[in-house]
Amino acid sequence: MPLVIMTPKSLLRALDAKSSKEEFLRGKFEEVLDDRSIEKIGTIDHLILTSGKVYYDLLKYRTANKITNTTIIRLEQFYPYPSKKIRNIIKKYPSVKKVKWVQEEPKNMGAWNFLYHRLRNDLPKECDLDYAGRSESASPAVGSYKISMQQQKKLVMEAFA
């Protein structure tokens, strides 16, 4: 069976989402992507875990607001759950006391319910695990572009709060 990779159309031309030719030729699939932009690991006390295109909104917000105490980790595979890789990345940030899972989907949809207990088991006991995203809903979308953009802005801000 061929490998099928889905991507939102908004990312097809996004420069931040672009891979180099070398990455395609010599790279490999990574289940978890650490934040390569962090220069001073000791200053990181807030860790965001996320998946999908919301990552680029988080990155843009962090850059625009000159936030330096937060790392953004991307979970590219939920199952089989990459516990060892997540634990190894979290160990790199010994000052982290707050971890947030961020998703665009409503709280009762998406990955939160699947990942919560798994993430909780991988975090040090002193770390808080919280959620930033849309409230629970019967529908995956609100049906209004304006309201959707307001919700997106709010969830991105909550991720860094």
Buried (B, 14 or more C-beta within 10 A) or exposed (E): EEEEEEEEEEBEEEEEBEEEEEEEEEEEEEBBBBBEEBEEEEEBBBBBBBBBBBBBBBBEBBEEEEEEBBBBBBBEEEEEBBEEBBBEBBEBBEEBEBBBBBBBBBBEBBBBEEBEEBBEEBBEEEBEBEBBBBEEEEEEBBEEEEEBEEBBEEBBEBBBE
